[in-house]
């Protein structure tokens, strides 16, 4: 085992890897509560049950997808990087694809499956480098920042801090409401923990906020701690079944944009996370990431597995950096993280105390972390600033990640051509320009 994971070469041991794997799990364990709430659209009232995914099934799918994905990353790429259904992509899946577009969740899962299969083909063929190089770095940064704002907006809504206002679209909610005060308490606590550099600050914030909610009677006390694992039957295999029996629902212009969005965000989020965490762990050699192809393959396979199980896109987590900071350097840490996700399956009753008001602070904080990429954009170059800004601002204002990406990718060729820099535009960007023009035509 030590030889397989190169303990001696990396200067690590079982204790460091175990602590690192546990730290990573604690840092990202919030997804076990947030993902089922998001995909079941629990915070949306008066919604037909047919539009909601089964909460228990999504919980199991989330835990299994995270366990399998982390295991693949640990064994194939041997990186201390854990995977789970991605924040931002789950919001896009639920609030844009299902709620805004009205696409059934079954079809949306088929879209995730397609994006994962395409990702695998791109990884095996080597085309991934061409696509990564075709899209300007500023637009990649803008997408990350835009998703961060979108997630934060959803978090403020779930907390009741931002509410509907017919006169000006949105307004400040009732800050005297018990549940809203609970969310504000959770936000302050999480900010304090994160500022102090506490490992697993988001997860600890959720736990403490839940306990405070139970103490003040805002949340029901669970009757059990450990119970049998919920059934995954409501979501398992639905993506394949829908793909086979209803291909006409999947192969549409609207679904093409959805699939491209799933693929695009996962593609670049994974690449960025691999480089960032590997660099932190000292695994980069001459600025080259060894086994990068295996890392991307593990991520894309995890997306396919997650879609079959019944969850949105599974991707590499930047929270893995917490585990690296705690000492993790090898893939064994990812194997440890996978083991904890398996154990979490038996603690489903505890999730009954996790309400949207409890998870809202986590969404807001994750948004803060994601929007940091805005500083990487060169705002002094107007031809870059315009598409980047439209990408960022359109996501929360239109309540759609896809629309934000479309706006940026349409305006980028326009501003660059007008600036006299048409030769700097990769042909792939022109293809995406046409795709997103068709996207808006189809919506109209």
C-alpha positions as CSV (number, residue, x, y, z in Angstrom):
1,X,0.0,0.0,0.0
2,X,2.8,2.4,0.9
3,X,4.6,1.6,-2.3
4,X,1.5,2.0,-4.4
5,X,0.7,5.5,-3.0
6,X,4.4,6.4,-3.0
7,X,4.5,7.4,0.7
8,X,8.3,7.4,0.9
9,X,8.8,9.5,-2.2
10,X,6.2,12.0,-1.1
11,X,7.4,12.1,2.5
12,X,4.1,11.1,4.1
13,X,2.6,8.3,6.2
14,X,-0.8,6.7,7.1
15,X,-1.4,9.1,10.0
16,X,-1.0,12.2,7.9
17,X,-3.1,10.8,5.0
18,X,-5.9,9.7,7.4
19,X,-6.0,13.1,9.1
20,X,-5.9,14.8,5.7
21,X,-8.7,12.6,4.3
22,X,-10.9,13.2,7.4
23,X,-10.2,17.0,7.2
24,X,-11.3,17.0,3.5
25,X,-14.5,15.1,4.4
26,X,-15.4,17.5,7.2
27,X,-14.7,20.5,4.8
28,X,-17.1,19.2,2.1
29,X,-19.6,17.1,4.2
30,X,-22.1,20.0,3.9
31,X,-22.9,18.7,0.4
32,X,-24.7,15.8,2.0
33,X,-27.3,18.2,3.3
34,X,-27.2,20.9,0.6
35,X,-27.4,18.8,-2.5
36,X,-30.6,16.9,-1.5
37,X,-32.2,20.2,-0.5
38,X,-31.2,21.8,-3.7
39,X,-32.2,19.0,-6.1
40,X,-35.5,18.4,-4.3
41,X,-36.2,22.2,-4.6
42,X,-37.2,22.2,-0.9
43,X,-37.1,26.0,-0.6
44,X,-39.6,26.4,-3.4
45,X,-43.2,26.4,-2.3
46,X,-46.3,25.3,-4.2
47,X,-44.4,23.1,-6.7
48,X,-45.8,19.9,-8.1
49,X,-44.2,16.8,-6.6
50,X,-43.4,15.5,-10.1
51,X,-40.8,18.4,-10.5
52,X,-39.0,17.5,-7.2
53,X,-36.4,14.8,-6.9
54,X,-36.8,12.3,-4.0
55,X,-34.8,13.7,-1.1
56,X,-33.7,10.4,0.4
57,X,-32.7,9.0,-3.0
58,X,-30.6,12.1,-3.8
59,X,-28.9,11.8,-0.4
60,X,-27.8,8.3,-1.2
61,X,-26.8,9.2,-4.7
62,X,-24.8,12.2,-3.4
63,X,-22.9,10.0,-0.8
64,X,-22.2,7.2,-3.3
65,X,-21.1,9.5,-6.1
66,X,-18.8,11.3,-3.7
67,X,-17.4,8.0,-2.4
68,X,-16.9,6.4,-5.9
69,X,-15.5,9.6,-7.4
70,X,-13.0,10.1,-4.6
71,X,-12.0,6.5,-4.8
72,X,-11.4,6.7,-8.5
73,X,-9.3,9.9,-8.0
74,X,-7.3,8.2,-5.3
75,X,-6.6,5.0,-7.1
76,X,-6.3,6.2,-10.7
77,X,-4.6,9.6,-10.4
78,X,-3.3,9.1,-6.9
79,X,-4.1,12.7,-6.0
80,X,-5.4,13.8,-2.5
81,X,-8.4,15.3,-4.2
82,X,-12.0,14.4,-3.3
83,X,-15.1,14.6,-5.5
84,X,-18.8,15.2,-4.9
85,X,-21.8,16.7,-6.7
86,X,-20.6,20.3,-7.5
87,X,-22.0,23.5,-6.0
88,X,-23.2,25.8,-8.7
89,X,-23.9,22.9,-11.1
90,X,-26.6,21.6,-8.7
91,X,-28.1,25.1,-8.6
92,X,-28.1,25.2,-12.4
93,X,-29.7,21.8,-12.5
94,X,-32.4,22.7,-10.1
95,X,-33.2,26.4,-10.5
96,X,-32.4,26.9,-14.1
97,X,-33.0,23.6,-15.9
98,X,-36.0,22.3,-13.9
99,X,-37.5,25.4,-12.4
100,X,-36.9,28.0,-15.1
101,X,-36.8,25.9,-18.3
102,X,-39.5,23.4,-17.1
103,X,-37.3,20.5,-18.1
104,X,-38.2,17.3,-16.2
105,X,-35.4,16.2,-13.8
106,X,-35.3,12.8,-15.6
107,X,-34.3,14.6,-18.8
108,X,-31.8,16.8,-16.9
109,X,-30.1,13.7,-15.5
110,X,-29.8,12.4,-19.0
111,X,-28.1,15.7,-19.9
112,X,-25.6,15.2,-17.0
113,X,-24.9,11.7,-18.3
114,X,-24.3,13.0,-21.8
115,X,-21.9,15.7,-20.6
116,X,-20.0,13.0,-18.6
117,X,-19.7,10.7,-21.6
118,X,-18.5,13.6,-23.8
119,X,-16.0,14.6,-21.1
120,X,-14.6,11.0,-21.2
121,X,-14.3,11.1,-25.0
122,X,-12.5,14.5,-24.8
123,X,-10.2,13.2,-22.1
124,X,-9.3,10.0,-24.0
125,X,-8.9,11.8,-27.3
126,X,-6.7,14.6,-26.0
127,X,-9.1,17.3,-27.4
128,X,-9.5,18.7,-23.9
129,X,-6.3,20.8,-24.2
130,X,-7.6,22.4,-27.4
131,X,-10.9,23.4,-25.8
132,X,-9.2,24.7,-22.7
133,X,-6.9,26.8,-24.7
134,X,-9.7,28.1,-27.0
135,X,-11.6,29.8,-24.2
136,X,-10.0,33.0,-22.9
137,X,-8.8,32.8,-19.3
138,X,-10.8,35.9,-18.4
139,X,-14.1,34.2,-19.5
140,X,-13.2,31.1,-17.4
141,X,-12.6,33.4,-14.4
142,X,-15.9,35.2,-15.1
143,X,-17.9,32.0,-15.2
144,X,-16.6,31.0,-11.7
145,X,-17.3,34.5,-10.3
146,X,-20.8,34.5,-11.9
147,X,-21.7,31.2,-10.4
148,X,-20.5,32.4,-7.0
149,X,-22.9,35.4,-7.2
150,X,-25.7,33.1,-8.3
151,X,-25.2,30.7,-5.4
152,X,-24.9,33.6,-2.9
153,X,-28.2,35.0,-4.3
154,X,-29.9,31.7,-3.7
155,X,-28.5,31.5,-0.2
156,X,-29.9,35.0,0.6
157,X,-33.3,33.8,-0.7
158,X,-33.2,30.6,1.3
159,X,-32.4,32.6,4.4
160,X,-35.3,34.9,3.9
161,X,-32.9,37.9,3.8
162,X,-33.8,38.7,0.2
163,X,-37.5,38.3,-0.9
164,X,-39.7,39.2,-3.8
165,X,-40.8,42.8,-4.2
166,X,-43.2,43.5,-7.0
167,X,-42.2,47.2,-7.1
168,X,-38.5,46.7,-7.5
169,X,-38.2,42.9,-8.2
170,X,-36.3,42.1,-4.9
171,X,-36.1,43.6,-1.5
172,X,-35.0,43.0,2.1
173,X,-36.9,40.3,4.0
174,X,-38.3,40.3,7.6
175,X,-35.1,40.2,9.7
176,X,-37.2,39.6,12.8
177,X,-38.4,36.2,11.6
178,X,-37.1,33.4,13.8
179,X,-35.8,31.3,10.9
180,X,-34.1,34.3,9.2
181,X,-32.4,35.2,12.5
182,X,-31.2,31.6,12.7
183,X,-29.7,31.9,9.2
184,X,-28.1,35.2,10.1
185,X,-26.6,33.6,13.2
186,X,-25.3,30.7,11.1
187,X,-23.8,33.2,8.6
188,X,-22.0,35.1,11.3
189,X,-20.7,31.9,13.0
190,X,-19.5,30.5,9.7
191,X,-17.7,33.7,8.8
192,X,-16.0,33.8,12.2
193,X,-14.9,30.1,11.8
194,X,-13.6,30.6,8.2
195,X,-11.8,33.9,9.1
196,X,-10.1,32.1,12.0
197,X,-9.0,29.3,9.5
198,X,-10.9,26.6,11.3
199,X,-10.8,23.3,9.3
200,X,-14.3,22.3,8.2
201,X,-15.7,25.7,9.2
202,X,-18.7,25.4,6.8
203,X,-19.6,22.0,8.2
204,X,-19.2,23.0,11.8
205,X,-21.4,26.1,11.1
206,X,-24.2,23.9,9.8
207,X,-24.0,21.6,12.8
208,X,-24.0,24.4,15.4
209,X,-26.8,26.3,13.7
210,X,-28.9,23.1,13.6
211,X,-28.4,22.6,17.3
212,X,-29.3,26.3,18.1
213,X,-32.4,25.9,15.9
214,X,-33.5,22.8,17.8
215,X,-32.8,24.6,21.1
216,X,-35.2,27.5,20.2
217,X,-37.8,25.2,18.7
218,X,-37.3,26.3,15.1
219,X,-36.2,22.8,14.1
220,X,-37.7,19.4,15.1
221,X,-35.4,17.2,17.1
222,X,-34.6,13.9,15.2
223,X,-35.9,10.7,16.7
224,X,-33.0,8.6,15.5
225,X,-29.3,9.1,14.8
226,X,-28.6,5.9,12.9
227,X,-31.1,4.2,10.6
228,X,-31.3,2.1,7.5
229,X,-30.1,3.6,4.2
230,X,-32.9,5.2,2.2
231,X,-33.9,3.7,-1.1
232,X,-32.1,4.9,-4.2
233,X,-34.7,3.4,-6.5
234,X,-36.6,6.7,-7.4
235,X,-33.5,8.0,-9.1
236,X,-31.2,5.0,-9.9
237,X,-30.9,4.4,-13.7
238,X,-33.5,7.0,-14.6
239,X,-30.9,8.9,-16.7
240,X,-30.3,5.8,-18.9
241,X,-34.0,4.8,-19.1
242,X,-35.0,8.3,-20.1
243,X,-32.2,8.5,-22.7
244,X,-33.3,5.2,-24.3
245,X,-37.1,5.7,-24.2
246,X,-37.3,9.5,-24.7
247,X,-34.3,10.5,-26.9
248,X,-36.4,13.3,-28.4
249,X,-36.5,15.1,-25.1
250,X,-32.7,15.0,-24.8
251,X,-31.6,16.0,-28.3
252,X,-33.0,19.6,-28.5
253,X,-31.3,23.0,-28.9
254,X,-32.2,23.9,-25.3
255,X,-30.8,20.6,-24.0
256,X,-27.7,21.1,-26.1
257,X,-27.0,24.3,-24.3
258,X,-27.7,22.6,-21.0
259,X,-25.3,19.8,-21.8
260,X,-22.6,22.2,-22.9
261,X,-23.1,24.2,-19.7
262,X,-22.7,21.0,-17.6
263,X,-19.6,20.1,-19.6
264,X,-18.0,23.5,-19.7
265,X,-18.3,24.2,-15.9
266,X,-17.2,20.8,-14.9
267,X,-14.4,20.8,-17.5
268,X,-12.7,24.0,-16.3
269,X,-13.6,23.6,-12.6
270,X,-11.9,20.3,-12.6
271,X,-8.8,21.5,-14.4
272,X,-8.5,24.5,-12.1
273,X,-8.9,22.4,-8.9
274,X,-6.4,19.7,-10.0
275,X,-3.7,22.3,-10.7
276,X,-4.4,24.4,-7.6
277,X,-4.5,21.4,-5.1
278,X,-1.6,19.6,-6.8
279,X,0.5,22.7,-6.6
280,X,-0.3,23.2,-2.9
281,X,0.7,19.5,-2.3
282,X,4.0,20.1,-4.2
283,X,3.0,17.6,-6.9
284,X,3.7,19.9,-9.9
285,X,6.9,19.1,-11.8
286,X,8.4,21.9,-13.9
287,X,4.9,23.5,-14.0
288,X,3.5,20.3,-15.5
289,X,0.8,18.2,-13.7
290,X,1.7,14.5,-13.9
291,X,-1.2,12.1,-14.4
292,X,-3.5,15.0,-15.3
293,X,-5.3,12.8,-17.9
294,X,-6.0,10.2,-15.2
295,X,-7.3,12.9,-12.9
296,X,-9.7,14.2,-15.6
297,X,-10.7,10.7,-16.5
298,X,-11.6,10.0,-12.8
299,X,-13.7,13.1,-12.7
300,X,-15.5,12.4,-15.9
301,X,-16.2,8.8,-14.9
302,X,-17.6,10.1,-11.6
303,X,-20.0,12.4,-13.4
304,X,-21.3,9.4,-15.4
305,X,-21.7,7.3,-12.2
306,X,-23.4,10.1,-10.4
307,X,-25.9,10.7,-13.2
308,X,-26.8,7.0,-13.2
309,X,-27.2,7.0,-9.4
310,X,-29.3,10.2,-9.6
311,X,-27.5,13.4,-8.9
312,X,-26.1,16.4,-10.7
313,X,-22.6,16.7,-12.0
314,X,-19.9,15.2,-9.8
315,X,-16.7,17.2,-9.8
316,X,-13.4,17.8,-7.9
317,X,-13.6,19.9,-4.8
318,X,-11.4,22.8,-4.0
319,X,-12.1,22.0,-0.3
320,X,-9.5,19.2,-0.8
321,X,-7.0,21.9,-0.2
322,X,-8.0,21.8,3.5
323,X,-6.9,18.1,3.6
324,X,-3.6,19.0,1.9
325,X,-3.0,21.7,4.5
326,X,-3.5,19.0,7.2
327,X,-0.8,16.9,5.6
328,X,-2.3,14.9,2.8
329,X,-0.1,14.3,-0.2
330,X,-1.2,11.0,-1.8
331,X,-4.3,9.3,-3.2
332,X,-4.7,7.4,0.1
333,X,-6.3,10.5,1.6
334,X,-9.0,10.4,-1.1
335,X,-9.6,6.8,-0.3
336,X,-10.1,7.8,3.4
337,X,-12.5,10.5,2.4
338,X,-14.4,8.0,0.3
339,X,-14.7,5.7,3.3
340,X,-16.3,8.5,5.4
341,X,-18.9,9.2,2.7
342,X,-19.9,5.5,2.8
343,X,-20.3,5.7,6.6
344,X,-22.4,8.8,6.2
345,X,-25.1,6.8,4.5
346,X,-26.2,5.4,7.8
347,X,-26.7,8.8,9.5
348,X,-29.6,9.9,7.2
349,X,-31.9,10.7,10.2
350,X,-29.6,13.5,11.3
351,X,-30.3,15.4,8.0
352,X,-33.9,16.0,9.1
353,X,-32.6,18.9,11.1
354,X,-30.9,20.5,8.1
355,X,-33.3,23.0,6.6
356,X,-32.8,25.7,3.9
357,X,-32.3,28.2,6.6
358,X,-29.4,26.1,8.1
359,X,-27.7,25.6,4.7
360,X,-28.1,29.2,3.4
361,X,-24.9,30.4,5.2
362,X,-23.0,27.6,3.4
363,X,-24.3,28.7,0.0
364,X,-23.3,32.4,0.8
365,X,-19.8,31.4,1.9
366,X,-19.2,29.1,-1.0
367,X,-20.2,32.1,-3.2
368,X,-17.6,34.3,-1.5
369,X,-15.0,31.7,-2.2
370,X,-15.9,31.3,-5.9
371,X,-16.2,35.0,-6.7
372,X,-12.5,35.5,-5.8
373,X,-11.7,34.7,-9.4
374,X,-13.0,38.1,-10.4
375,X,-9.6,39.6,-9.4
376,X,-7.9,37.6,-12.2
377,X,-9.8,39.6,-14.9
378,X,-8.0,42.5,-16.6
379,X,-10.8,45.1,-16.3
380,X,-8.7,47.8,-18.0
381,X,-9.1,46.1,-21.4
382,X,-12.7,47.1,-22.3
383,X,-13.0,44.3,-25.0
384,X,-12.4,41.8,-22.2
385,X,-14.3,43.7,-19.4
386,X,-17.6,43.8,-21.3
387,X,-18.1,40.0,-22.0
388,X,-16.6,39.2,-18.5
389,X,-19.0,41.6,-16.8
390,X,-22.0,40.4,-18.7
391,X,-21.2,36.8,-17.9
392,X,-21.0,37.6,-14.2
393,X,-24.0,39.9,-13.8
394,X,-26.4,38.0,-16.1
395,X,-26.2,34.8,-14.0
396,X,-27.9,36.1,-10.8
397,X,-30.1,38.7,-12.6
398,X,-31.5,36.2,-15.1
399,X,-31.4,33.3,-12.5
400,X,-29.5,31.2,-15.1
401,X,-25.9,30.2,-15.3
402,X,-26.4,29.2,-19.0
403,X,-27.7,32.6,-19.9
404,X,-24.7,34.3,-18.3
405,X,-22.3,32.1,-20.2
406,X,-24.3,32.7,-23.4
407,X,-24.1,36.5,-22.9
408,X,-20.3,36.5,-22.4
409,X,-19.6,34.1,-25.2
410,X,-21.7,36.2,-27.7
411,X,-20.1,39.5,-26.8
412,X,-16.5,38.3,-26.7
413,X,-16.2,37.8,-30.5
414,X,-18.0,41.1,-31.1
415,X,-15.8,43.2,-28.9
416,X,-12.6,41.5,-30.1
417,X,-13.5,42.0,-33.8
418,X,-14.4,45.7,-33.2
419,X,-11.1,46.1,-31.4
420,X,-9.3,44.7,-34.4
421,X,-8.3,41.5,-32.7
422,X,-10.2,39.0,-34.8
423,X,-7.1,37.0,-35.3
424,X,-6.8,36.4,-31.6
425,X,-10.1,34.6,-31.5
426,X,-10.0,30.8,-31.6
427,X,-12.3,29.2,-34.2
428,X,-14.0,27.2,-31.5
429,X,-15.2,30.5,-30.0
430,X,-17.0,31.3,-33.2
431,X,-18.7,27.9,-33.0
432,X,-19.8,28.6,-29.5
433,X,-21.0,32.1,-30.6
434,X,-23.4,30.5,-33.1
435,X,-24.6,27.9,-30.6
436,X,-25.5,30.6,-28.0
437,X,-27.2,32.8,-30.7
438,X,-29.4,29.8,-31.5
439,X,-29.9,29.3,-27.7
440,X,-31.5,32.8,-27.4
441,X,-33.5,32.3,-30.7
442,X,-34.9,29.1,-29.3
443,X,-35.9,30.7,-26.0
444,X,-37.7,33.5,-27.9
